[in-house]
Amino acid sequence: MQTTSSSGRYPELLDELQQSHGEGPCLSAAWEQHVIRVNDMTLDGRWPAYCRDAVDQTPIRSIMSFQLFADRRMMGALNFYAEQPEHTSR
């Protein structure tokens, strides 16, 4: 996995965490699903090691990841990050 462009240190750190854990929303969006939405990383249970370290090491709490392309050899994803979690009412 390679980060080709980022808007700051936190996106790069989050990519490094995904690489080290082999899990996270960007990887899932790129390889498995087209769109991944994380409303609140403190409550999301899909990638426990990634979310734990991301919450400990960054102020990021909400993520949207979009698959850009995927084939048998390459993948790409675009990520948007927010420091506030999105709390939805039910």
Long-range contacts (C-beta under 8 A, 24 or more apart in sequence): 1-27, 10-58, 10-59, 10-60, 10-81, 11-79, 11-81, 13-57, 13-58, 14-54, 14-58, 14-60, 14-63, 14-79, 14-81, 17-50, 17-53, 17-54, 17-57, 18-50, 21-47, 21-49, 21-50, 21-53, 23-47, 23-49, 23-50, 24-50, 24-54, 25-63, 25-65, 25-79, 26-65, 26-77, 26-79, 27-77, 28-65, 29-65, 29-66, 29-67, 29-77, 29-79, 30-65, 30-67, 30-68, 30-70, 30-75, 30-76, 30-77, 31-70, 31-75, 33-67, 34-66, 34-67, 35-64, 35-65, 35-66, 35-67, 36-63, 36-64, 36-65, 37-63, 37-64, 38-62, 38-63, 38-64, 38-65, 39-85, 39-86, 39-87, 39-88, 40-85, 40-86, 40-87, 41-85, 42-85, 43-85, 59-83, 61-85, 62-86
